[in-house]
Amino acid sequence: MRLFQFLLPRRETRREAEIAYLNAAVSLYDLERREREVEQGLFRQKTYLNFT
């Protein structure tokens, strides 16, 4: 079991990905832009509806 845990590490959660993205900002302007992108759903799962 540990072999699989080593080979297949835990997937990063959406919240962790958002925080890492925000922490990578290099300026206040960059941080504000990134916050807007996150609020608009940059890391949300895309859902596709089939209306056929």
Rosetta blueprint (number, residue, H / E / L):
1 M L
2 R H
3 L H
4 F H
5 Q H
6 F H
7 L H
8 L L
9 P L
10 R L
11 R L
12 E L
13 T L
14 R H
15 R H
16 E H
17 A H
18 E H
19 I H
20 A H
21 Y H
22 L H
23 N H
24 A L
25 A L
26 V L
27 S L
28 L H
29 Y H
30 D H
31 L H
32 E H
33 R H
34 R H
35 E H
36 R H
37 E H
38 V H
39 E H
40 Q L
41 G L
42 L L
43 F L
44 R L
45 Q L
46 K L
47 T L
48 Y L
49 L L
50 N L
51 F L
52 T L
